[in-house]
Amino acid sequence: MATASQPSVHPRWARAPFYFNSAAHLLRISRDKATNLQELLDDLRTCSEACIFQHTFQTLEEHHFIREGFSNDFSHWAFSACNEIELAERLAALDVREFTSIADLRQQLVRLLEDYLRKSPRAATRAASEPFYLMAAEVVVVPTPYVARNLEEFADGLRKVSIHGIYYHFIDARLRLKLNNNDFSVWLEQELDMGQAADRLNRIDIYTSTLEGVRRSILKVIETEIARG
């Protein structure tokens, strides 16, 4: 007599496991600060790549619960401290997902400021209400007990790891991987030959969602793959 239970599906095992980490970020204030837009432009030309990453990508972790507003620290400062609304909107419209290198992102930030100051030269030396301090983060990696050897364990780890772990593997990894990938996608593609799922993760919008929303979007992709067997 047949039973109602379904036969167990054997999971696809990865060639190498995925180790979930979390991270703490120790902010380091650089020697560079801007008291007006011209000084910010000069600093943008010479500051470290880690500074550019901090004020564009990394700021997402600090404000991960905010769904609307200016998308990076440069645009926020142009609005709140310089009262240059048009410039703030231009900087906020910059979609960092389009860039595959910090150098290209830096170049575009410089170009936006140069174009604006060319049109509004008086804004260049107008004093801001507060200075802009350029910062970068020193990352301290914290191991977690969660390890994935297949998709089921991967989904379980995604549910249990903190949002700092999600941030570390999905956003912070982009500085290590030249912006165009994340740790989750790399593991799916290299260890499970799941290139299409990896691509779907890379297309998740990190700007229109909180980090919890990013977690849910990643899980949706993984759970879909699990259901397909």
N, C-alpha and C positions, 0 to 999 in steps of 0.2 A: 504494500500500500504506500502510495507516494505521500511524502510529507509536504507541508506548506512552506517549509524553510527553503531558502535559496542556497545554492552551493556557494561556498566561500570563494571569494575572488583573491587570487594570490597577488599581492602588491608587486609592482615593478621596483626592484631594488637598485639603488643608485650605486655607481661605481665607487664613490667616496661619500661619506656622510656630510651633512650640513650642520655645522656647529653654530648655534644661536649665541650671539654676544649682545651685550648692552654696552653703553658708553657714557662716560661723564665728560663734560667739556669745560676746560679751564680757560676762561677768557684772558687773553693777553693783550693789553693796550699797547699799541705801537708808539713810536716817537712822533708819528704824524698826526696832526689834527688840523681841521679846517675851520676858519672863522668866517669865511665867505666862499662864494662859488668858485672863484679863481683858484683859491688854495685847494679846494676839493679836486678841481681839475688837475692841478699839479700833482697832488697826492695819488690820484688814480693812475697817472702815467707811471709812477715809480713804486707803488706799494706791492707787497708780496701777493702771490696768487691766493694764498690762504686768506688774506684780507678781503679780496674780491668775493671769494666763496662765502666767507662769514656773513657779509652784508647782503648777499643775494639768496643763496640756497640755505645757509645755516640758520638764518633768522626765522625760517619756517618752524623750527622746533620750538623756539621761544614763544611764538605766537600761533601755535598749531590749532588753537581753539577759535581763532578769528577767521570768519569766512569771507569778509569783505574788508576793503580798505587798501592801502598802498602795499604793494607786494614785496618791496625791499626797503632796506634802511635808507638808501640814497633818496628814494622818492619821498619817504616819510619826512626826512630832514629838509628837503627842498620845500615841502609844504608847510611843516610846522615851525621851522626855525628861520626860513628865508622868505616865506610867504610868496613863493614863486609857483603858483598853482599850475600854470601851463607846463613848466618844466617837470613838476612833480607828476603830472599826468603822463608826460612822455616817458619818464623813467619807469613809472608803474606799468606802462603798456609793454615794456620790454619783457618778452617771453623767454626766460632762461632755458626752457626746454629745447629751444631751437639751436643751442650752441653745443658744440662738441669739444670745446677747449676754453679754458679760462682766458687765454690770450685773445681769442675772438670776442669773448664777452667784455673784457676790458676795453678792447678797441671800440666796441659799439657804445659803451658808456662814455668814453672820451669823446666820441663823435657827437653824441647827443648833447653833451655839455658845450662843446665847441660851437656847434650850430646855434644853440640857444644864446650863448654869450655874444656871438657875432651879431645876432639880431637885436639883443638887448645888452649892450656893452655896460650900461650903468649898473646892471645887476651883478657884475663880476666882483666888484669890491665893496658892495653894500654889506655891512656887518650883519651876520646872523644873530638871532636872539640867544642862541647857545651854540657852542662849538660842536663839530662832528669829530669824534675820536675814532680813528681807524683801529680796528681790533681783529684779532685772529684767535682761533680756538686750538688749544692743545687737547687732543683726544686721548682719554684714558679708557682703554678697552676693559670691560668687565665680563668675564665668562659667565654663562648661565648653565643650568643643568640640562637644558633642552638640546637634544640631538635628533636629527632626522636622517633616516636611511631609505625612506620611501615617501610617497606623497601623503599617505595617511599620517605618518609621524610629522611631516612637514606642516600639515594643516594644524595638527595639535600644538606644535611649537608656536605657530603664528598666533593661535588663540591665547597662549599662556604668556608669551614674552611681553615685556612692558612696551609702552609707546617709544621709549628711548631705544629699545632694541629694533623696533620697526624703523625708526629714524636712522639709526646707525647703518643698517643693512640696505635701506632703500634710498636714502638721500645722502647721508654722509659718504657712502661708498662712491658716489659720483666724482668726488675730488680725487680719489685713488684711481678710479677707472676712467678718467678723462671725460667725465660728465655724461657719457652716452650709454651707461649701463648701471646695473645695481647688482648686489650680491645674490639676491634671490634668482634673478634672471640668468646670471652666469651659472649658477648651480643647476638650474633646470636644463639649460642647454648643454652644458659640458658633461654633467653626470647622469642625466636621464634622457638626453637626446630629444628634449621637448622645446624645440626652437620656437614654435608658434605660441605656446603658452608663455615663454620668456618674452616674446615680442608684445604680447597682450599686457604683461606686467609693466613693461617699459612705457606703454601708452597711458597708464593711469595718471590722471591729472593731479599733481601735487599741490595745485593752487586753489582749486575750487572745492577742496575737501579738507577736513581735519585729519590728523594722523590716525585717529580711530576710523575715520572714513576710508583712509588709505588701507588700513588693515582689513576692513570689510571687503574692499574691492579686490585685494590680493586673494583673500579667502574664497571669494566668489569664483575667481579663475581656477584656483586649485581644486575646489569642491566640484566644479564642472568636469575637470579632468578625471577626478576620482570616480565620478558617476559614469563616465564613459568607459571606465575600466582600461 
